[in-house]
Amino acid sequence: MTAGFPIVFGLWLGLLNLNGAELPFHFELEERSGKPVMVIRNAEERILCDEIALSGDSMFIRMPLYDSELRLRIGSDTLSGIWINRGRKTPATLPFVGLRNRPDRFQTTMNDTRPTDISGKWETWFDAGSTDSSLAIGIFRRMETDVVYGTFMTETGDHRFLEGRLINDSLKLSVFDGSHAWLYLARIDGDRMNGMFYSGNHYKAPFMAKRNPEIRLRDASGITTMNGPVSFTLPDCDSVLHSTGDDRYRNRVVIYQVMGTWCPNCMDESVFLDSIYRQRATEGLEVVGLAFERSSEFTKATPGIRRTINRLSISYPVVYAGSTDRERIKAVFPAMSGFASFPTTIIADRKGQVVKVHSGFSGPATGEAWELYKRDFSRMLDRLLR
């Protein structure tokens, strides 16, 4: 134990039980400014969890953005307890164990052989062969030895920062970020793989993939359309009404972010949009977030919105748009057709005419696709703001 604290600081391996399948992820326990913190590690991503309460031999860790927490009992070299995710319509509870000083995310043995390189793009079908089958692009990078970083990019967004290993002919990947608890186990046969995808303790589905460097998704700007201008009057967390007719939006290029604080891809986009807003507001750019939340009640939904604004230091206004119900989305955007995903980004020119609607958001975990998106987004704003 560390002086002053009943926990041991350093590297830990967390294990979540997904109805029999075991999802591993690394985290570090540290002392910062006299307080314990947890830093979750997924590939290049680092998530700081600094809301930790200690009581005797118990530790309660609140996730920084999502309505979930770890409730743990502290041992000398172990942590045991549960992860509670209240972000779902039906809250989920998963058993958790933490083990100290386990550097390997997925364990190997002395008999394991050096695997082949799977770096590149893989055409992937989740729920393969069913009516719910959906296309994704697996993007993988082999790091040192057998460590793999990557993600799956879909039309609604990416699966964020996946980390795992190639062990013989097996690929094992996982991510835990306080919202996602996702595990991927696949067998590789040359340029093909077959596997199983686990999402928490409520869903699992087969997937199949093959190497395909030319694979593309549909154009994200052609999935959802707007047949008229954006028009709304909605409250922020302080009940102040914001309207598209307000002076701040007149003769400005406006980005309308259709989002939810429960949506990890929306959080990635919020960080990106805030950086753009801070850089280009003086050129005539405005951004406004429209938060569609799990709750249809203002008093229940707005604390989560306020928390997200504060945690991400969002400088543009975010209003409460109502629940995630499709009818509510249609009521706020009657001119919208083909709504497909959170987030959806609507860009209007200085005259208020919608010039682009972008479905989904594939962020930093997608590598080259992310760099291309940022470049194209910047060029679009250059044209609209000149």
C-alpha positions as CSV (number, residue, x, y, z in Angstrom):
1,M,0.0,0.0,0.0
2,T,1.0,3.6,-0.6
3,A,1.5,5.9,2.4
4,G,-1.8,7.8,2.9
5,F,-3.8,5.6,0.5
6,P,-5.0,2.0,0.8
7,I,-4.2,1.4,-2.9
8,V,-1.0,0.5,-4.7
9,F,-0.1,2.9,-7.5
10,G,1.3,1.7,-10.8
11,L,0.2,-0.4,-13.8
12,W,-2.8,-2.6,-13.5
13,L,-4.7,-4.9,-15.9
14,G,-8.5,-4.7,-15.7
15,L,-10.6,-7.7,-16.6
16,L,-14.3,-7.3,-17.4
17,N,-16.4,-10.4,-17.6
18,L,-18.7,-10.3,-20.7
19,N,-20.9,-13.4,-19.9
20,G,-17.9,-15.7,-20.0
21,A,-15.6,-13.8,-22.4
22,E,-12.9,-11.7,-20.7
23,L,-12.2,-8.2,-21.8
24,P,-8.7,-6.9,-20.7
25,F,-7.6,-3.2,-20.6
26,H,-4.7,-1.4,-18.9
27,F,-4.9,1.4,-16.5
28,E,-2.5,3.2,-14.2
29,L,-3.3,4.4,-10.6
30,E,-1.4,7.5,-9.8
31,E,-1.3,10.3,-7.2
32,R,-1.7,13.8,-8.6
33,S,-2.0,16.9,-6.4
34,G,-2.4,14.7,-3.3
35,K,-5.3,12.7,-4.8
36,P,-5.6,9.3,-6.5
37,V,-6.4,9.2,-10.2
38,M,-7.0,6.5,-12.7
39,V,-5.6,6.7,-16.3
40,I,-7.2,4.2,-18.7
41,R,-5.0,3.2,-21.7
42,N,-6.3,2.2,-25.1
43,A,-3.6,2.3,-27.8
44,E,-2.6,6.0,-28.0
45,E,-5.6,7.2,-26.0
46,R,-5.3,8.2,-22.4
47,I,-8.5,8.8,-20.3
48,L,-8.1,10.6,-17.0
49,C,-10.6,9.6,-14.3
50,D,-10.0,12.0,-11.4
51,E,-13.3,11.6,-9.5
52,I,-12.3,8.8,-7.1
53,A,-13.8,8.3,-3.6
54,L,-12.2,6.1,-1.0
55,S,-14.0,4.5,2.0
56,G,-12.2,2.0,4.0
57,D,-11.1,-0.8,1.7
58,S,-13.5,0.4,-1.1
59,M,-12.9,2.6,-4.1
60,F,-15.5,4.3,-6.3
61,I,-14.3,5.6,-9.7
62,R,-16.7,7.8,-11.7
63,M,-16.0,7.9,-15.5
64,P,-15.3,11.4,-16.7
65,L,-17.9,11.7,-19.4
66,Y,-20.4,8.9,-19.3
67,D,-22.9,7.8,-16.7
68,S,-20.9,4.8,-15.4
69,E,-18.6,3.9,-12.5
70,L,-16.4,1.2,-11.1
71,R,-17.2,0.0,-7.5
72,L,-14.2,-1.9,-6.2
73,R,-12.8,-3.6,-3.1
74,I,-9.1,-3.0,-2.6
75,G,-6.7,-5.9,-2.0
76,S,-2.9,-5.9,-1.7
77,D,-2.4,-6.9,-5.4
78,T,-6.0,-7.1,-6.6
79,L,-9.1,-5.0,-7.1
80,S,-12.5,-6.7,-7.3
81,G,-16.0,-5.4,-7.9
82,I,-18.3,-4.3,-10.7
83,W,-18.6,-1.8,-13.5
84,I,-22.1,-0.2,-13.7
85,N,-23.1,1.4,-17.0
86,R,-26.2,3.6,-16.6
87,G,-25.8,5.1,-20.1
88,R,-28.0,2.3,-21.6
89,K,-31.7,2.3,-21.5
90,T,-31.4,-0.7,-19.2
91,P,-28.4,-0.3,-16.9
92,A,-25.7,-3.0,-17.2
93,T,-23.5,-4.4,-14.5
94,L,-20.3,-6.4,-15.3
95,P,-18.0,-8.2,-12.9
96,F,-14.5,-6.6,-12.7
97,V,-11.1,-7.8,-11.5
98,G,-7.9,-5.8,-11.4
99,L,-4.4,-7.4,-11.3
100,R,-1.2,-5.4,-10.5
101,N,1.8,-5.4,-12.8
102,R,0.5,-7.3,-15.7
103,P,2.1,-5.6,-18.8
104,D,0.5,-7.9,-21.4
105,R,-3.1,-6.9,-22.4
106,F,-3.6,-10.5,-23.7
107,Q,-1.4,-13.2,-22.3
108,T,1.0,-15.3,-24.4
109,T,3.0,-18.4,-23.8
110,M,6.5,-19.6,-24.7
111,N,5.1,-21.8,-27.5
112,D,3.5,-18.9,-29.4
113,T,4.9,-18.3,-32.9
114,R,5.6,-14.9,-34.6
115,P,2.4,-14.0,-36.5
116,T,2.0,-12.5,-39.9
117,D,1.5,-8.8,-40.4
118,I,-2.2,-7.7,-40.8
119,S,-1.5,-4.0,-41.3
120,G,-3.8,-2.2,-43.7
121,K,-7.5,-2.2,-44.6
122,W,-9.9,-5.1,-44.2
123,E,-13.4,-5.3,-45.7
124,T,-15.4,-6.4,-42.7
125,W,-19.0,-7.5,-42.3
126,F,-20.6,-7.6,-38.8
127,D,-23.6,-10.0,-38.4
128,A,-22.3,-11.6,-41.6
129,G,-25.0,-13.4,-43.5
130,S,-28.0,-11.9,-41.6
131,T,-30.5,-9.3,-42.5
132,D,-28.7,-7.0,-40.0
133,S,-25.3,-7.4,-41.8
134,S,-23.4,-4.1,-41.9
135,L,-20.1,-3.1,-43.6
136,A,-17.1,-1.7,-41.8
137,I,-13.5,-1.1,-42.7
138,G,-11.0,-2.7,-40.3
139,I,-7.9,-0.5,-40.1
140,F,-4.9,-2.2,-38.4
141,R,-1.3,-1.3,-37.6
142,R,1.2,-3.7,-36.3
143,M,3.3,-2.1,-33.6
144,E,6.4,-3.7,-31.9
145,T,6.5,-7.5,-32.1
146,D,2.9,-8.8,-32.0
147,V,1.0,-5.7,-30.6
148,V,-1.8,-4.4,-32.8
149,Y,-3.5,-1.0,-32.8
150,G,-6.5,-0.3,-34.9
151,T,-10.2,0.4,-35.2
152,F,-13.3,-0.4,-37.4
153,M,-14.7,2.5,-39.4
154,T,-18.4,2.4,-40.2
155,E,-20.9,4.8,-41.7
156,T,-21.9,6.0,-38.2
157,G,-18.5,6.4,-36.8
158,D,-15.4,4.4,-35.7
159,H,-15.0,1.9,-32.9
160,R,-12.4,4.2,-31.3
161,F,-9.0,3.1,-30.0
162,L,-8.6,-0.7,-30.2
163,E,-5.5,-2.4,-28.8
164,G,-4.6,-6.1,-28.8
165,R,-2.2,-8.8,-30.0
166,L,-1.6,-11.3,-32.8
167,I,-1.0,-14.6,-31.2
168,N,-0.2,-17.4,-33.6
169,D,-3.2,-17.2,-36.0
170,S,-5.5,-15.3,-33.6
171,L,-6.3,-11.6,-33.4
172,K,-7.5,-10.3,-30.0
173,L,-8.6,-6.7,-29.6
174,S,-10.4,-4.7,-26.9
175,V,-11.4,-1.3,-25.8
176,F,-12.8,0.1,-22.6
177,D,-13.5,3.9,-22.3
178,G,-16.3,4.1,-19.8
179,S,-19.0,3.7,-22.4
180,H,-17.7,1.0,-24.8
181,A,-16.7,-2.4,-23.4
182,W,-16.0,-4.1,-26.7
183,L,-14.0,-7.3,-27.4
184,Y,-13.0,-8.8,-30.7
185,L,-11.7,-12.4,-31.1
186,A,-10.8,-13.6,-34.6
187,R,-9.0,-16.4,-36.4
188,I,-6.8,-15.4,-39.3
189,D,-6.3,-17.6,-42.4
190,G,-4.1,-15.9,-44.9
191,D,-6.0,-12.8,-46.1
192,R,-9.2,-13.6,-44.3
193,M,-10.4,-13.6,-40.8
194,N,-13.5,-14.9,-38.9
195,G,-14.4,-13.8,-35.5
196,M,-16.8,-12.8,-32.8
197,F,-17.6,-9.3,-31.5
198,Y,-18.8,-8.8,-27.9
199,S,-20.4,-5.6,-26.7
200,G,-20.8,-5.6,-23.0
201,N,-22.9,-8.4,-21.6
202,H,-25.9,-7.8,-23.9
203,Y,-24.7,-8.4,-27.4
204,K,-22.4,-10.6,-29.5
205,A,-22.3,-11.2,-33.2
206,P,-20.0,-12.9,-35.7
207,F,-17.9,-11.0,-38.2
208,M,-15.8,-11.8,-41.2
209,A,-13.2,-9.9,-43.0
210,K,-10.8,-10.0,-46.0
211,R,-7.9,-7.8,-47.0
212,N,-9.1,-5.1,-49.4
213,P,-7.0,-2.0,-49.8
214,E,-9.6,-0.5,-52.1
215,I,-12.7,-0.8,-49.8
216,R,-14.7,2.3,-49.3
217,L,-17.8,3.3,-47.4
218,R,-20.7,5.3,-48.8
219,D,-20.0,9.1,-49.0
220,A,-20.9,10.4,-45.6
221,S,-22.3,13.5,-47.2
222,G,-24.9,11.6,-49.2
223,I,-26.7,9.6,-46.5
224,T,-28.8,12.4,-44.8
225,T,-30.2,15.4,-46.6
226,M,-31.9,18.7,-45.7
227,N,-34.6,20.0,-47.9
228,G,-34.8,23.4,-46.2
229,P,-33.1,25.6,-43.6
230,V,-32.4,24.7,-40.0
231,S,-34.8,26.5,-37.7
232,F,-35.3,26.0,-33.9
233,T,-35.6,27.7,-30.6
234,L,-34.2,25.5,-27.8
235,P,-32.9,26.0,-24.2
236,D,-29.4,25.7,-22.9
237,C,-28.7,24.2,-19.4
238,D,-29.6,27.5,-17.8
239,S,-33.0,27.6,-19.6
240,V,-31.8,30.5,-21.9
241,L,-33.4,30.1,-25.3
242,H,-31.2,29.9,-28.4
243,S,-32.7,30.5,-31.8
244,T,-31.4,30.3,-35.3
245,G,-32.7,33.8,-35.7
246,D,-30.5,35.2,-33.0
247,D,-28.0,38.0,-34.0
248,R,-25.0,35.8,-33.2
249,Y,-25.9,33.5,-36.2
250,R,-26.8,36.3,-38.7
251,N,-24.4,36.4,-41.6
252,R,-22.3,33.7,-40.1
253,V,-21.3,30.2,-41.3
254,V,-22.9,27.9,-38.8
255,I,-22.1,24.3,-37.9
256,Y,-25.1,22.5,-36.3
257,Q,-23.9,19.5,-34.3
258,V,-26.6,16.8,-33.8
259,M,-25.1,14.9,-30.9
260,G,-25.6,13.3,-27.5
261,T,-23.5,13.2,-24.4
262,W,-23.9,9.4,-24.2
263,C,-22.2,9.0,-27.7
264,P,-18.3,8.5,-27.7
265,N,-18.0,9.6,-31.4
266,C,-19.9,12.7,-30.5
267,M,-17.4,13.5,-27.8
268,D,-14.5,13.1,-30.2
269,E,-16.3,15.4,-32.6
270,S,-16.9,17.9,-29.9
271,V,-13.2,18.2,-29.1
272,F,-12.5,18.7,-32.9
273,L,-15.3,21.3,-33.4
274,D,-14.3,23.2,-30.4
275,S,-10.7,23.5,-31.7
276,I,-12.1,24.7,-35.0
277,Y,-14.4,27.2,-33.4
278,R,-11.6,28.7,-31.2
279,Q,-9.4,29.1,-34.3
280,R,-12.0,30.5,-36.7
281,A,-14.8,32.3,-34.8
282,T,-13.2,35.7,-35.6
283,E,-13.6,34.8,-39.3
284,G,-17.4,34.5,-39.0
285,L,-17.9,30.9,-37.8
286,E,-20.4,29.7,-35.2
287,V,-21.0,26.3,-33.8
288,V,-24.0,25.1,-31.8
289,G,-24.5,21.6,-30.4
290,L,-28.0,20.1,-30.2
291,A,-27.9,17.4,-27.5
292,F,-30.5,14.6,-27.8
293,E,-30.3,12.7,-24.6
294,R,-31.6,9.5,-23.1
295,S,-34.1,11.4,-20.9
296,S,-36.9,13.5,-22.3
297,E,-37.0,15.5,-19.0
298,F,-35.0,18.7,-18.9
299,T,-34.0,18.5,-15.3
300,K,-32.7,15.0,-15.7
301,A,-30.9,15.5,-19.0
302,T,-29.2,18.9,-18.4
303,P,-26.8,17.9,-15.6
304,G,-25.1,15.5,-18.0
305,I,-24.9,18.1,-20.7
306,R,-23.4,20.6,-18.3
307,R,-20.9,18.0,-17.1
308,T,-19.8,17.3,-20.6
309,I,-19.4,21.0,-21.4
310,N,-17.2,21.5,-18.4
311,R,-15.1,18.3,-18.8
312,L,-14.3,19.0,-22.5
313,S,-14.1,22.8,-22.0
314,I,-16.5,23.3,-24.9
315,S,-16.7,27.0,-25.7
316,Y,-19.6,27.0,-28.2
317,P,-23.3,26.8,-27.0
318,V,-24.9,23.4,-26.4
319,V,-28.7,23.3,-26.2
320,Y,-31.0,20.5,-25.0
321,A,-33.0,19.2,-28.0
322,G,-35.0,16.5,-26.3
323,S,-34.8,12.7,-26.3
324,T,-33.2,10.5,-28.9
325,D,-36.6,9.4,-30.1
326,R,-36.8,9.5,-33.9
327,E,-40.1,11.5,-33.8
328,R,-38.3,14.1,-31.6
329,I,-35.5,14.4,-34.1
330,K,-38.0,14.8,-36.9
331,A,-39.8,17.5,-34.9
332,V,-36.6,19.5,-34.5
333,F,-35.5,19.0,-38.1
334,P,-38.6,18.7,-40.2
335,A,-36.7,19.3,-43.4
336,M,-34.3,16.4,-42.7
337,S,-34.5,13.1,-44.5
338,G,-32.6,9.8,-43.9
339,F,-31.2,10.6,-40.5
340,A,-28.8,7.8,-39.8
341,S,-26.5,8.5,-36.9
342,F,-25.2,10.4,-33.9
343,P,-23.4,12.6,-34.6
344,T,-24.7,14.3,-37.7
345,T,-23.2,17.6,-38.7
346,I,-25.1,20.2,-40.7
347,I,-23.2,23.2,-42.3
348,A,-25.0,26.3,-43.4
349,D,-23.5,29.2,-45.3
350,R,-23.8,32.9,-44.4
351,K,-27.2,33.1,-46.0
352,G,-28.5,30.2,-43.9
353,Q,-28.6,27.7,-46.8
354,V,-27.5,24.2,-45.9
355,V,-24.5,23.3,-48.0
356,K,-23.5,20.0,-46.4
357,V,-24.8,17.3,-44.1
358,H,-22.2,14.8,-42.8
359,S,-23.4,11.5,-41.1
360,G,-21.2,10.0,-38.4
361,F,-17.7,10.9,-37.3
362,S,-14.6,8.9,-37.7
363,G,-11.9,10.4,-35.5
364,P,-8.3,10.1,-34.5
365,A,-8.3,6.3,-34.2
366,T,-8.8,6.0,-38.0
367,G,-5.3,7.4,-38.8
368,E,-5.1,8.4,-42.5
369,A,-8.9,8.8,-42.8
370,W,-8.9,11.2,-39.9
371,E,-6.1,13.3,-41.5
372,L,-8.1,13.4,-44.8
373,Y,-11.3,14.4,-43.0
374,K,-9.6,17.3,-41.2
375,R,-8.0,18.5,-44.5
376,D,-11.3,18.4,-46.4
377,F,-13.2,20.1,-43.5
378,S,-10.6,22.9,-43.4
379,R,-10.9,23.5,-47.1
380,M,-14.6,23.6,-47.0
381,L,-14.5,26.3,-44.3
382,D,-11.9,28.2,-46.3
383,R,-14.5,28.5,-49.1
384,L,-17.4,29.4,-46.9
385,L,-15.6,31.9,-44.7
386,R,-13.8,33.9,-47.4
